[in-house]
Amino acid sequence: METIIQKTLKLLLDKFEATYSVVTVTEENGHYRANIETDNAARLIGRNGQSLNALQILLKNILWSQNEEKIFVTVDVDNYRQDQESKVMQKVERTLELMRERNLSEIKLNPMSPYFRRLVHVWIANNFPEMTTDSIGEGEQRAVKVFYK
């Protein structure tokens, strides 16, 4: 599957006349991560990651249409998304520490994109068995609420 993802992503990049040096694909627990190395990262990332998100959606739709099962893939450029993920998770960790220090029964995190909300839900489920999460709010204000079971 790594080769199929890599070839498909390269075809997309070539169609958009994007310059890149290397496309690598790794797999962990059924989730694929494609990283594009380029000298022009800003063009592929776009404002607030919008171009990167669009590229990821296109890739997923192509892969899903060609395969019977859904393939989960994250597209990254020069580890931009990975750095963002680390920053978000550090903020979440600090917020959970605050929750414990103040003996709060629940806490609402800042609004975030569906991608980051999913990461937070999965991370908390895997690392804090005494806690659970829920998404609350609407649209751009949708956020994760963390509370004890």
C-alpha positions in Angstrom: 0.0 0.0 0.0 2.9 2.4 0.7 4.0 2.2 -2.9 0.4 2.9 -4.2 0.1 5.9 -1.9 3.5 7.2 -2.9 2.8 6.9 -6.7 -0.6 8.4 -6.4 0.7 11.4 -4.4 3.5 11.9 -6.9 1.0 11.9 -9.7 -1.1 14.6 -7.9 2.0 16.7 -7.2 3.1 16.5 -10.8 -0.4 17.5 -12.0 -0.2 20.6 -9.8 3.4 21.2 -11.1 4.6 21.2 -7.5 8.4 20.9 -6.9 9.5 18.2 -4.5 12.6 16.1 -3.9 11.3 13.1 -2.0 7.9 11.5 -1.0 8.1 9.0 1.8 5.3 6.8 3.1 5.3 5.0 6.4 2.7 2.9 8.1 1.9 2.5 11.8 -1.1 0.6 13.1 -3.0 0.8 9.8 -2.5 4.5 9.5 -0.3 5.8 6.7 1.8 9.0 6.8 3.1 10.5 3.6 5.8 13.2 4.0 6.8 15.5 1.1 10.2 17.1 1.1 10.4 20.3 -0.9 12.2 23.6 -1.2 8.9 25.4 -1.6 6.9 24.1 1.5 4.8 27.3 1.8 3.2 26.6 -1.6 2.2 23.1 -0.7 1.1 24.0 2.8 -0.9 27.1 2.0 -2.5 29.5 4.4 -3.1 27.8 7.7 -2.5 24.4 6.0 -5.5 24.8 3.6 -3.6 23.5 0.5 -2.1 20.6 2.5 -5.6 19.7 3.7 -7.0 19.8 0.2 -4.2 17.7 -1.1 -4.8 15.1 1.7 -8.6 15.0 0.9 -7.9 14.5 -2.8 -5.4 11.7 -2.1 -7.9 10.0 0.3 -10.8 10.3 -2.2 -8.6 8.7 -5.0 -7.4 5.9 -2.8 -10.9 5.2 -1.4 -12.4 5.1 -4.9 -9.8 2.5 -5.9 -10.0 0.3 -2.9 -12.8 -1.6 -1.2 -11.6 -0.6 2.3 -11.0 2.9 3.6 -7.3 3.8 3.8 -6.3 6.4 6.5 -3.5 8.6 5.3 -2.0 11.8 6.6 -0.1 14.0 4.2 2.7 16.2 5.6 5.1 18.7 4.1 8.6 18.9 5.6 7.0 17.6 8.9 4.8 20.8 9.2 1.8 18.8 10.4 3.8 16.6 12.7 5.2 19.8 14.4 1.6 21.1 14.7 0.5 17.8 16.2 3.2 18.0 18.8 2.3 21.6 19.8 -1.4 20.7 20.1 -0.6 17.6 22.2 1.7 19.6 24.5 -1.1 22.2 25.1 -3.6 19.4 25.8 -1.1 17.8 28.2 -0.6 21.1 30.1 -4.4 21.5 30.2 -4.9 18.0 31.7 -2.3 18.8 34.3 -4.2 22.0 35.2 -7.4 19.9 35.4 -5.8 17.6 37.9 -4.1 20.3 40.0 -7.3 22.2 40.4 -9.3 19.0 40.9 -11.7 19.9 38.1 -14.2 17.2 37.0 -14.2 18.5 33.4 -12.4 20.9 31.2 -13.1 22.3 27.7 -10.2 22.6 25.3 -9.8 25.4 22.8 -11.7 25.0 19.5 -9.8 23.0 16.9 -10.2 21.3 13.5 -11.8 17.9 13.1 -8.3 16.4 12.4 -6.9 17.7 15.7 -10.0 16.8 17.7 -9.8 13.2 16.5 -6.1 13.1 17.5 -7.0 14.4 21.0 -9.8 11.9 21.4 -7.6 9.0 20.4 -4.6 10.2 22.5 -6.7 10.6 25.6 -8.4 7.3 25.1 -5.1 5.5 24.8 -3.2 7.3 27.6 -5.8 8.3 30.2 -8.2 5.3 30.8 -9.8 7.2 33.7 -10.9 10.0 31.3 -13.2 10.3 28.4 -13.9 13.0 25.8 -16.7 14.5 23.8 -16.9 17.1 21.0 -19.1 20.1 21.8 -20.1 23.2 19.9 -20.8 24.0 16.3 -18.7 24.8 13.2 -15.4 26.7 13.9 -16.2 26.7 17.6 -16.3 22.9 17.9 -14.0 21.8 20.8 -13.2 18.8 22.9 -14.5 18.4 26.4 -12.5 16.1 28.7 -14.0 14.7 31.9 -13.6 11.8 34.3 -15.6 8.6 33.7 
